[in-house]
Amino acid sequence: MADDEAVTKPNPYSSSESPDIESTNSSVDASPPCASQTGCARRDFIMMPPEEKLRHFEGRAQNHEENQEFDACIQDLVRCVALTRLVYGEGHLKLAQVHVRLAKAYFQFKGWGLQAKEHLALARELLPFCSSISSCEVEKLEALLCLLSVHLTQGGSALLTANLEEAESSFLEAEQVLEELHQLGDINQEEKIKTELEICNGLFRVYKRQNRPEEALHQCEKSLHFLKDCGKPEKMCSVYRDMAAIEQDKGHLDQAIEHLTKAHAIAVSHSPEEVEGAQISHSLALIFSAATEPHHNDSAGQYFEQSLCAYKKSVGPQDPAFLAVQDDFCRFLLFSGQQERCVEIQKASLPSKRSTFGELSAEVAETLQLIGSVEMTEGRMKQAHRTMTKCLEILSLLYGHQHKKTKATQKAVDMLARAPEVVAERHQRKGRRKTKPQTSSVVPSSGDDGNSMSDS
């Protein structure tokens, strides 16, 4: 149940180019693209009855979805909307269903919450009419399932557009429809649990963003219950991590550690060398290092080492995630009085950081700054001056001379420049330059240029 806070993505189409019903009614006869297709085959496709074209585009949209060709999938679903209206008429359940399918595609594949909501609104207008005219139990069941999909998609779309009240209302309505389907016996247990988990995840995200931690935790507990019922303990990791994050925000470090420890045990038992285990070890290390009890330092160090080891095996020592954990570990070493080991690790990491982020990068500058700070604390002023000067050069190029980071580093360099040993070294360099023997080319005189001939 990861809280992947989504933001509404911009629509790359202008209002006149948006691939929607009104702008593509004329394209329902679009023939399937094929370089070797003959003109006769194209004419045959154009003359194909609407029912066959609808089946063709439904199948092709499914193929595009499976192949992750999402733009092409949406274009074919738009054609399906127009063809469904043509084949079944305005008030048919199938038109509501295809509107929902298109809305889900906009939401899931493109993150376009507003476009999704437009089609969901059209589907909702159709559903009461469909239910009232239907005398078939199967169609009533399909209408309920369609309504359930409307609420779920509308909840997700409302989260995308930051309409949290609408999102909560939609997920709660989805819960009611699901219960109605369950009482009618028209939904199997596996599908019910899958939908319950989707609702819990949606409500968790709503309550977390609304700063309602107790209700968010309740949704996590419900998710754990459903995951245990369906025998998928490996999926419980993310739920425990969400619970730990909430407890940590509340200042309940012991509860956060308890949840993360459970997540860590599951991750290690199911995939000991995967990234998730490394992430959880990193989170545990940070929590233990933030705790005030001295005995937690040992646990923090152990989890940092575990995280680095797992990241090294899974993604390698030059991966940004590995290097980020390494930096956190070094800060922990610094605060726990292990300066020498901290500097040793930071110096060893410089080649990897230069390779991964570039010579002129914030990561390299921060590493040099940390090394220089430790050198200055230990009284090695000459070395600190060299290190901080390199850092200053990078910061000046990255941010300019007026940036606060550049100014702070410049201040440190100026202070170090006044240290007696740095001043003495500078004088020594000047003296060496003055006493360095001057080299000049020897030009032979005109009378002795090596080419003159003696008189004989």
C-alpha positions as CSV (number, residue, x, y, z in Angstrom):
1,M,0.0,0.0,0.0
2,A,2.6,2.5,-1.1
3,D,1.5,6.1,-0.9
4,D,2.8,7.1,-4.4
5,E,1.4,10.6,-4.3
6,A,0.4,11.3,-7.9
7,V,0.1,14.6,-9.6
8,T,-2.0,15.5,-12.5
9,K,0.0,15.2,-15.7
10,P,-0.4,17.8,-18.4
11,N,-2.4,16.8,-21.5
12,P,0.0,16.9,-24.4
13,Y,-3.0,17.4,-26.8
14,S,-4.6,20.8,-27.2
15,S,-8.3,21.1,-26.8
16,S,-8.8,20.7,-30.5
17,E,-6.5,17.6,-30.7
18,S,-7.6,15.7,-27.6
19,P,-8.2,12.1,-28.7
20,D,-11.8,12.0,-27.6
21,I,-15.2,11.1,-29.0
22,E,-16.1,14.4,-30.6
23,S,-12.8,14.7,-32.4
24,T,-12.6,11.1,-33.6
25,N,-16.1,10.2,-34.7
26,S,-14.9,10.5,-38.3
27,S,-12.1,8.0,-37.6
28,V,-14.2,5.0,-36.7
29,D,-13.6,3.7,-40.1
30,A,-9.9,3.9,-39.7
31,S,-8.5,0.8,-41.4
32,P,-5.9,-1.3,-39.5
33,P,-2.4,-0.1,-40.3
34,C,-0.5,-2.6,-42.5
35,A,2.2,-1.7,-45.0
36,S,1.3,-4.5,-47.3
37,Q,-2.4,-4.0,-47.2
38,T,-4.0,-3.7,-50.7
39,G,-6.5,-1.0,-51.6
40,C,-9.1,-3.8,-52.0
41,A,-8.6,-4.9,-48.4
42,R,-8.9,-1.3,-47.2
43,R,-12.2,-0.9,-49.1
44,D,-13.4,-4.2,-47.5
45,F,-12.6,-2.9,-44.1
46,I,-14.4,0.4,-44.7
47,M,-17.5,-1.6,-45.9
48,M,-17.4,-3.8,-42.8
49,P,-20.6,-3.6,-40.7
50,P,-20.2,-1.5,-37.5
51,E,-20.6,-4.6,-35.3
52,E,-17.6,-6.2,-36.8
53,K,-15.6,-3.0,-36.6
54,L,-16.4,-2.7,-33.0
55,R,-15.2,-6.3,-32.3
56,H,-12.0,-5.5,-34.3
57,F,-11.2,-2.3,-32.3
58,E,-12.0,-3.9,-29.0
59,G,-9.6,-6.7,-29.7
60,R,-7.0,-4.4,-31.0
61,A,-7.3,-2.1,-27.9
62,Q,-6.7,-5.2,-25.7
63,N,-3.6,-6.1,-27.7
64,H,-2.3,-2.6,-27.5
65,E,-2.8,-2.6,-23.7
66,E,-1.0,-6.0,-23.3
67,N,1.9,-4.6,-25.4
68,Q,1.9,-1.4,-23.3
69,E,1.1,0.7,-26.4
70,F,-1.1,3.0,-24.4
71,D,-1.6,5.9,-26.8
72,A,-2.8,3.4,-29.5
73,C,-5.0,1.7,-27.0
74,I,-6.7,4.9,-26.0
75,Q,-7.3,5.8,-29.7
76,D,-8.9,2.5,-30.3
77,L,-11.1,2.8,-27.2
78,V,-12.3,6.2,-28.4
79,R,-13.3,4.5,-31.7
80,C,-15.1,1.9,-29.6
81,V,-17.1,4.6,-27.8
82,A,-18.3,6.0,-31.1
83,L,-19.1,2.5,-32.6
84,T,-20.9,1.3,-29.5
85,R,-23.2,4.4,-29.6
86,L,-23.8,3.6,-33.3
87,V,-24.5,-0.1,-32.7
88,Y,-26.4,-0.1,-29.4
89,G,-27.8,3.4,-29.1
90,E,-27.5,6.1,-26.5
91,G,-29.1,4.3,-23.5
92,H,-27.4,0.9,-23.6
93,L,-25.4,-0.6,-20.8
94,K,-22.5,-1.4,-23.2
95,L,-22.1,2.4,-23.9
96,A,-21.7,3.0,-20.1
97,Q,-19.2,0.1,-19.9
98,V,-17.0,1.4,-22.8
99,H,-17.0,4.9,-21.3
100,V,-15.7,3.4,-18.0
101,R,-13.1,1.4,-19.9
102,L,-11.9,4.6,-21.6
103,A,-11.9,6.5,-18.3
104,K,-9.8,3.8,-16.7
105,A,-7.3,3.9,-19.6
106,Y,-7.0,7.7,-19.3
107,F,-6.5,7.3,-15.5
108,Q,-4.2,4.3,-15.4
109,F,-2.1,4.8,-18.6
110,K,-1.8,8.6,-18.8
111,G,-2.7,9.9,-15.4
112,W,-5.3,12.2,-16.9
113,G,-7.8,12.6,-14.0
114,L,-10.0,15.2,-15.6
115,Q,-10.5,13.3,-18.9
116,A,-11.3,10.2,-16.8
117,K,-13.9,12.1,-14.8
118,E,-15.7,13.3,-17.9
119,H,-16.3,9.8,-19.2
120,L,-17.2,8.5,-15.7
121,A,-19.8,11.2,-15.5
122,L,-21.3,10.1,-18.8
123,A,-21.3,6.5,-17.6
124,R,-23.1,7.4,-14.3
125,E,-25.8,9.2,-16.2
126,L,-26.4,6.1,-18.3
127,L,-26.4,3.5,-15.5
128,P,-29.7,4.3,-13.7
129,F,-31.5,4.4,-17.1
130,C,-29.9,1.0,-18.0
131,S,-30.9,-0.6,-14.7
132,S,-34.5,0.7,-15.0
133,I,-35.1,-0.8,-18.5
134,S,-33.3,-4.1,-17.9
135,S,-35.4,-7.1,-16.9
136,C,-32.4,-9.5,-17.1
137,E,-30.6,-10.4,-13.9
138,V,-27.4,-10.7,-15.8
139,E,-27.6,-7.2,-17.1
140,K,-28.4,-5.9,-13.6
141,L,-25.3,-7.7,-12.3
142,E,-23.2,-6.1,-15.1
143,A,-24.7,-2.7,-14.3
144,L,-23.6,-3.1,-10.6
145,L,-20.1,-4.2,-11.7
146,C,-19.9,-1.2,-14.0
147,L,-21.0,1.1,-11.2
148,L,-18.3,-0.5,-8.9
149,S,-15.7,0.3,-11.6
150,V,-17.0,3.8,-11.9
151,H,-16.6,4.5,-8.1
152,L,-13.1,3.0,-8.0
153,T,-11.9,4.9,-11.0
154,Q,-13.5,8.1,-9.8
155,G,-11.8,7.7,-6.5
156,G,-8.4,7.3,-8.1
157,S,-9.0,10.2,-10.5
158,A,-10.1,12.4,-7.6
159,L,-6.8,11.6,-5.8
160,L,-5.0,12.6,-9.0
161,T,-6.7,16.0,-9.0
162,A,-6.3,16.4,-5.2
163,N,-10.1,16.4,-4.6
164,L,-9.8,14.4,-1.4
165,E,-13.4,14.7,-0.3
166,E,-14.7,13.3,-3.6
167,A,-12.1,10.5,-3.5
168,E,-13.2,9.4,0.0
169,S,-16.9,9.5,-1.0
170,S,-16.2,7.5,-4.2
171,F,-14.2,4.7,-2.3
172,L,-16.9,4.5,0.4
173,E,-19.6,4.2,-2.3
174,A,-17.5,1.5,-4.0
175,E,-17.4,-0.4,-0.6
176,Q,-21.3,-0.3,-0.5
177,V,-21.6,-1.6,-4.0
178,L,-19.1,-4.4,-3.3
179,E,-21.1,-5.4,-0.2
180,E,-24.3,-5.5,-2.3
181,L,-22.6,-7.7,-4.9
182,H,-21.3,-10.0,-2.1
183,Q,-24.8,-10.4,-0.6
184,L,-26.2,-11.3,-4.0
185,G,-23.5,-13.9,-4.3
186,D,-22.5,-12.4,-7.6
187,I,-18.7,-11.9,-6.9
188,N,-16.2,-14.6,-6.0
189,Q,-14.0,-14.3,-2.9
190,E,-10.8,-13.7,-4.8
191,E,-12.2,-10.8,-6.7
192,K,-13.9,-9.4,-3.6
193,I,-10.6,-9.4,-1.7
194,K,-8.8,-7.8,-4.6
195,T,-11.4,-5.0,-4.7
196,E,-11.3,-4.6,-0.9
197,L,-7.6,-4.1,-1.1
198,E,-8.0,-1.4,-3.8
199,I,-10.5,0.4,-1.6
200,C,-8.4,0.2,1.5
201,N,-5.3,1.5,-0.4
202,G,-7.4,4.4,-1.8
203,L,-8.8,5.4,1.5
204,F,-5.4,5.1,3.2
205,R,-4.0,7.6,0.7
206,V,-6.9,9.9,1.3
207,Y,-6.7,9.8,5.1
208,K,-2.9,10.2,5.0
209,R,-3.1,13.3,2.9
210,Q,-5.9,14.6,5.1
211,N,-3.7,14.1,8.2
212,R,-6.0,11.6,9.7
213,P,-3.5,9.0,11.0
214,E,-5.8,6.8,13.0
215,E,-8.1,6.3,10.1
216,A,-5.2,5.7,7.8
217,L,-3.8,3.0,10.2
218,H,-7.2,1.4,10.3
219,Q,-7.2,0.9,6.6
220,C,-3.7,-0.6,6.8
221,E,-5.0,-3.1,9.4
222,K,-7.9,-4.0,7.1
223,S,-5.4,-4.6,4.3
224,L,-3.3,-6.9,6.5
225,H,-6.3,-8.9,7.3
226,F,-7.3,-9.3,3.6
227,L,-3.7,-10.2,2.6
228,K,-3.5,-12.9,5.3
229,D,-6.8,-14.3,4.1
230,C,-5.7,-14.6,0.5
231,G,-2.3,-16.0,1.5
232,K,0.0,-13.3,0.1
233,P,2.3,-12.3,3.0
234,E,4.9,-10.9,0.6
235,K,2.5,-8.1,-0.2
236,M,2.3,-7.2,3.4
237,C,5.7,-5.5,3.4
238,S,4.5,-2.2,1.9
239,V,1.5,-2.1,4.3
240,Y,3.8,-2.4,7.3
241,R,6.1,0.3,5.9
242,D,3.1,2.6,5.5
243,M,2.2,1.9,9.1
244,A,5.7,2.6,10.2
245,A,5.8,5.9,8.4
246,I,2.6,7.1,10.1
247,E,3.8,6.0,13.6
248,Q,7.1,7.8,13.0
249,D,5.3,11.0,12.0
250,K,3.4,10.7,15.3
251,G,6.7,10.3,17.1
252,H,6.0,6.7,18.1
253,L,9.4,5.3,17.2
254,D,8.9,2.0,19.1
255,Q,5.8,1.2,17.1
256,A,7.5,2.3,13.9
257,I,10.4,0.0,14.6
258,E,8.0,-2.9,15.3
259,H,6.2,-2.5,12.0
260,L,9.5,-2.2,10.0
261,T,10.9,-5.2,11.7
262,K,7.9,-7.3,10.6
263,A,8.3,-5.9,7.1
264,H,12.0,-6.7,7.1
265,A,11.5,-10.3,8.2
266,I,9.0,-10.8,5.4
267,A,11.2,-9.2,2.8
268,V,14.3,-11.2,3.8
269,S,12.5,-14.5,3.9
270,H,10.9,-14.0,0.5
271,S,13.6,-12.2,-1.5
272,P,16.8,-11.7,0.6
273,E,18.7,-9.9,-2.2
274,E,16.0,-7.7,-3.6
275,V,15.8,-3.9,-3.3
276,E,12.8,-3.9,-1.0
277,G,14.9,-5.6,1.8
278,A,17.6,-3.0,1.3
279,Q,15.1,-0.2,1.5
280,I,13.6,-1.5,4.8
281,S,17.0,-2.0,6.3
282,H,17.8,1.6,5.4
283,S,14.6,2.8,7.0
284,L,15.3,0.8,10.2
285,A,18.9,2.2,10.3
286,L,17.6,5.7,10.1
287,I,15.0,5.2,12.9
288,F,17.5,3.6,15.2
289,S,20.1,6.3,14.5
290,A,17.4,8.9,15.4
291,A,16.6,7.2,18.7
292,T,18.1,8.8,21.9
293,E,19.0,5.5,23.6
294,P,22.7,4.7,23.2
295,H,22.2,1.0,22.7
296,H,20.3,1.7,19.5
297,N,23.5,2.8,17.8
298,D,24.6,-0.8,17.4
299,S,21.3,-1.7,15.7
300,A,21.6,1.3,13.4
301,G,25.1,0.3,12.3
302,Q,24.0,-3.3,11.7
303,Y,21.1,-2.2,9.5
304,F,23.2,0.3,7.6
305,E,25.6,-2.5,6.8
306,Q,22.8,-4.9,5.8
307,S,21.3,-2.2,3.5
308,L,24.6,-1.5,1.8
309,C,25.3,-5.2,1.3
310,A,21.8,-5.8,-0.2
311,Y,22.1,-2.8,-2.5
312,K,25.5,-3.8,-3.6
313,K,24.3,-7.2,-4.6
314,S,21.1,-6.0,-6.3
315,V,22.1,-2.8,-8.0
316,G,25.8,-2.4,-7.6
317,P,28.1,0.1,-5.7
318,Q,27.7,2.9,-8.3
319,D,23.9,3.1,-8.1
320,P,22.5,6.3,-6.7
321,A,20.5,4.4,-4.1
322,F,23.6,2.6,-2.8
323,L,25.5,5.9,-2.7
324,A,22.7,7.7,-0.8
325,V,22.6,5.0,1.9
326,Q,26.4,5.2,2.1
327,D,26.1,9.0,2.7
328,D,23.5,8.4,5.5
329,F,25.8,5.8,7.0
330,C,28.7,8.3,7.0
331,R,26.6,10.9,8.7
332,F,25.8,8.3,11.4
333,L,29.5,7.5,11.8
334,L,30.3,11.2,12.1
335,F,27.7,11.8,14.8
336,S,28.8,8.7,16.7
337,G,32.4,9.8,16.8
338,Q,33.8,7.6,14.0
339,Q,35.3,10.4,11.9
340,E,38.2,8.5,10.5
341,R,36.0,5.7,9.1
342,C,33.6,8.3,7.8
343,V,36.3,10.1,5.8
344,E,37.8,6.9,4.6
345,I,34.4,5.8,3.1
346,Q,33.7,9.2,1.6
347,K,37.1,9.4,-0.1
348,A,36.6,5.9,-1.5
349,S,33.2,6.9,-2.8
350,L,34.5,9.9,-4.8
351,P,35.4,7.9,-8.0
352,S,31.9,6.3,-8.0
353,K,30.2,9.6,-7.5
354,R,32.2,11.3,-10.2
355,S,31.3,8.4,-12.6
356,T,27.6,8.3,-11.6
357,F,26.8,12.0,-11.1
358,G,29.7,13.8,-12.9
359,E,32.7,15.8,-11.7
360,L,30.7,19.0,-11.4
361,S,27.8,17.6,-9.3
362,A,26.2,18.5,-6.0
363,E,27.0,15.0,-4.8
364,V,30.7,15.4,-5.4
365,A,30.6,18.9,-3.8
366,E,28.8,17.6,-0.7
367,T,31.3,14.8,-0.3
368,L,34.2,17.2,-0.5
369,Q,32.5,19.5,2.0
370,L,32.0,16.7,4.5
371,I,35.7,15.5,4.1
372,G,36.9,19.1,4.4
373,S,34.8,19.7,7.5
374,V,36.3,16.6,9.3
375,E,39.8,17.6,8.3
376,M,39.2,21.1,9.7
377,T,37.8,19.6,12.9
378,E,40.9,17.4,13.3
379,G,43.2,20.4,12.8
380,R,44.5,19.4,9.4
381,M,44.2,22.9,8.0
382,K,46.3,22.6,4.9
383,Q,44.5,19.5,3.7
384,A,41.1,21.1,4.6
385,H,42.0,24.2,2.7
386,R,42.7,22.2,-0.5
387,T,39.6,20.1,-0.1
388,M,37.3,23.1,0.5
389,T,38.8,25.0,-2.3
390,K,37.9,22.2,-4.7
391,C,34.4,22.1,-3.2
392,L,34.1,25.9,-3.7
393,E,35.1,25.6,-7.4
394,I,32.3,23.1,-8.0
395,L,29.7,25.1,-6.1
396,S,30.6,28.3,-7.9
397,L,30.1,26.6,-11.3
398,L,26.9,24.9,-10.1
399,Y,25.1,27.7,-8.3
400,G,27.0,30.9,-8.9
401,H,29.0,33.0,-6.4
402,Q,25.8,34.5,-4.7
403,H,24.2,31.2,-3.7
404,K,24.1,30.6,0.1
405,K,26.0,27.3,-0.2
406,T,28.8,29.0,-2.2
407,K,29.0,31.9,0.2
408,A,29.2,29.6,3.2
409,T,32.0,27.6,1.6
410,Q,33.8,30.8,0.5
411,K,33.7,31.9,4.1
412,A,35.2,28.6,5.3
413,V,37.9,28.8,2.6
414,D,38.8,32.4,3.6
415,M,39.0,31.4,7.3
416,L,41.2,28.4,6.5
417,A,43.4,30.7,4.3
418,R,44.3,32.7,7.4
419,A,45.5,29.6,9.3
420,P,49.3,29.8,10.0
421,E,50.2,26.6,8.3
422,V,48.3,27.6,5.2
423,V,49.9,31.0,5.1
424,A,53.3,29.4,5.6
425,E,52.7,27.0,2.8
426,R,51.7,29.8,0.5
427,H,54.9,31.7,1.4
428,Q,56.9,28.6,0.7
429,R,55.4,28.2,-2.7
430,K,56.1,31.9,-3.5
431,G,59.7,31.5,-2.3
432,R,60.2,28.4,-4.5
433,R,59.0,30.3,-7.5
434,K,61.4,33.2,-6.9
435,T,64.4,31.0,-6.3
436,K,63.7,28.8,-9.3
437,P,66.6,29.1,-11.8
438,Q,65.8,31.0,-14.9
439,T,66.2,29.1,-18.0
440,S,67.1,31.0,-21.2
441,S,68.0,29.8,-24.6
442,V,71.7,30.3,-25.7
443,V,71.9,32.2,-29.0
444,P,75.2,31.9,-30.8
445,S,77.0,35.0,-31.9
446,S,77.1,35.9,-35.5
447,G,80.8,35.2,-35.6
448,D,80.4,31.8,-34.0
449,D,77.3,30.4,-35.4
450,G,78.8,27.0,-36.3
451,N,78.6,27.8,-40.0
452,S,81.6,30.2,-40.4
453,M,84.6,29.0,-42.4
454,S,88.1,29.7,-41.2
455,D,90.5,31.5,-43.4
456,S,93.0,29.3,-44.8
